[in-house]
């Protein structure tokens, strides 16, 4: 997943896009722009607005903030500290003992959505 934006930043950007849509409509009504330009710009702004969603789940927001803070910490953390950081996010790990391979992980609810959306470079299933 991309860097989780703060709710305030998302709401501010939504307001800007809505204002641009309002002004675009005024220009169109006053015959200051052509039909094609109006439709194209309106479509682009509506697509942008659709992407600007505020997570409703406070737990999800906190999980995103936690993950954001990990980048500088992870590389400086010892192996034991990395294990502890991971324990905060994971409920269960399923391993094929015979093959010595991790099959899947079950993240805590707050992290499940985020981890499913992230393109992980590991061959592990993320289950609910």
C-alpha positions as CSV (number, residue, x, y, z in Angstrom):
1,X,0.0,0.0,0.0
2,X,1.1,3.5,-0.6
3,X,2.1,5.7,2.4
4,X,-1.0,6.2,4.5
5,X,-2.0,9.9,4.3
6,X,-3.4,11.6,7.4
7,X,-7.1,12.1,7.5
8,X,-6.6,15.9,7.6
9,X,-4.6,15.9,4.4
10,X,-7.2,13.7,2.6
11,X,-10.0,16.0,3.7
12,X,-8.1,19.1,2.6
13,X,-7.4,17.6,-0.8
14,X,-11.1,16.5,-1.1
15,X,-12.1,20.1,-0.5
16,X,-9.7,21.4,-3.1
17,X,-11.0,19.0,-5.8
18,X,-14.6,19.8,-4.9
19,X,-13.9,23.5,-5.3
20,X,-12.2,22.9,-8.6
21,X,-15.3,20.9,-9.8
22,X,-17.6,23.8,-8.6
23,X,-15.5,26.4,-10.5
24,X,-15.3,24.2,-13.6
25,X,-19.1,24.0,-13.6
26,X,-19.4,27.8,-13.4
27,X,-17.0,28.2,-16.3
28,X,-19.1,25.8,-18.4
29,X,-22.4,27.5,-17.5
30,X,-20.9,30.8,-18.4
31,X,-19.8,29.3,-21.8
32,X,-16.1,30.0,-21.1
33,X,-15.0,26.4,-21.9
34,X,-16.0,24.0,-24.6
35,X,-18.0,20.8,-24.0
36,X,-15.1,18.4,-24.6
37,X,-12.8,20.3,-22.3
38,X,-15.5,20.4,-19.6
39,X,-16.2,16.7,-19.8
40,X,-12.5,15.7,-19.8
41,X,-11.6,17.9,-16.9
42,X,-14.7,16.9,-14.9
43,X,-14.0,13.2,-15.4
44,X,-10.4,13.7,-14.3
45,X,-11.5,15.5,-11.1
46,X,-14.2,13.0,-10.3
47,X,-11.7,10.2,-10.6
48,X,-9.3,12.0,-8.3
49,X,-12.1,12.6,-5.8
50,X,-13.1,8.9,-5.9
51,X,-9.5,8.0,-4.9
52,X,-9.5,10.3,-1.9
53,X,-11.2,8.2,0.7
54,X,-10.8,8.6,4.5
55,X,-10.5,5.3,6.4
56,X,-13.4,5.1,8.7
57,X,-11.9,2.6,11.1
58,X,-9.7,4.3,13.7
59,X,-7.9,1.1,14.3
60,X,-6.9,0.9,10.6
61,X,-5.6,4.5,10.7
62,X,-3.5,3.7,13.8
63,X,-2.2,0.5,12.1
64,X,-1.2,2.6,9.0
65,X,0.6,5.1,11.2
66,X,2.5,2.3,13.0
67,X,3.6,0.8,9.6
68,X,4.7,4.3,8.4
69,X,6.9,4.6,11.5
70,X,8.6,1.3,10.9
71,X,10.9,2.2,7.9
72,X,13.6,4.0,9.9
73,X,13.3,1.7,12.9
74,X,13.4,-1.7,11.1
75,X,16.9,-1.3,9.6
76,X,18.3,-0.2,13.0
77,X,16.5,-2.9,15.0
78,X,18.2,-6.1,16.1
79,X,16.7,-9.4,15.1
80,X,15.0,-9.7,18.5
81,X,13.5,-6.2,18.1
82,X,12.3,-7.0,14.6
83,X,10.6,-10.1,16.0
84,X,8.9,-8.0,18.6
85,X,7.8,-5.4,16.0
86,X,6.3,-8.2,13.9
87,X,4.5,-9.7,16.9
88,X,2.5,-6.5,17.3
89,X,1.0,-7.1,13.8
90,X,0.6,-10.9,13.6
91,X,-1.9,-13.1,15.3
92,X,-0.7,-16.5,13.9
93,X,1.9,-18.0,11.6
94,X,1.3,-21.3,9.8
95,X,4.4,-23.3,8.9
96,X,4.9,-26.5,7.0
97,X,7.3,-28.2,9.4
98,X,8.3,-30.9,6.9
99,X,9.2,-28.4,4.2
100,X,10.5,-25.8,6.7
101,X,8.4,-23.2,4.9
102,X,6.0,-20.5,6.1
103,X,2.7,-21.0,4.4
104,X,0.5,-18.2,5.7
105,X,0.1,-15.5,8.3
106,X,-2.9,-14.3,10.0
107,X,-2.5,-10.6,10.9
108,X,-4.4,-8.8,13.6
109,X,-7.6,-7.3,12.2
110,X,-6.2,-3.8,12.0
111,X,-3.3,-4.9,9.9
112,X,-5.1,-7.5,7.7
113,X,-6.5,-5.0,5.2
114,X,-3.2,-3.2,4.9
115,X,-1.1,-6.3,4.5
116,X,-3.4,-7.7,1.9
117,X,-3.1,-4.5,-0.2
118,X,0.6,-4.4,0.0
119,X,2.6,-6.2,-2.7
120,X,4.7,-8.5,-0.6
121,X,7.7,-10.1,-2.2
122,X,7.2,-13.3,-0.3
123,X,5.2,-16.4,-1.2
124,X,3.0,-16.4,1.8
125,X,-0.8,-16.2,2.0
126,X,-2.4,-13.6,4.2
127,X,-5.5,-15.0,5.8
128,X,-8.4,-13.4,7.8
